[in-house]
Amino acid sequence: MTRLTTDFWVHAYLTRLRLADIPAFVVQKGDATAGAVMIKMNTLDGQACCYQRSFDLMSGERAWVVLAEGGEADVDASIAKQCSFDSDLWVIEVEDRHGRHLLDQEGLA
């Protein structure tokens, strides 16, 4: 199975968000071919949630799981900690008052 480069996936994800009128931007650009991706969901009320891809060894499935959630400053601190030891990491911030991130849609889940 051919894997998409991270750069390609990020651009496709940003396009999906743009088509749904959900603002998003790249906070940190990581390795274009194989960098991990974190999604920060900012609900614009002082709260946030950070998602990362997880791999289930039993089923072989990949899923988005919550890395951190709560106050935006706490979530930002958690993301900064991850970035401090992974320079290849991509961070995308999604801003939506309703918490829409589209990660549960086909092709992104």
C-alpha positions, 0 to 999 in steps of 0.5 A: 500500500502506498502511503501519502506524504505528510505534506500532501495529507496536510494540504488535502486536510486544509482544503477540506476544512476550507471547503467547510468554511472552518478556519485552520492554519499550520502552526508548525511545519514538520518533515514533508514526507514522514512527519507526524501530525497533531491537530489543535481544536480551538473552540475560541472560548479558552478551551482546546483539544489536541489530537494525534494519530494512534496506531492500534497494534491489535487491529492495525487501524489508525485513529485520532486520539486525544493527547490533551484537552482543557484550557488552551494554555495547558493544551499549548504547553502539551503541544510545545512539550511534544515539539521540543523532542520531535522537530519533524512534527506538524501542528495544525490549529483548527478554529471552530466554535462548534468543535468541528475538525472533520477528523471523523470523516471518511479518508481522515479517520 
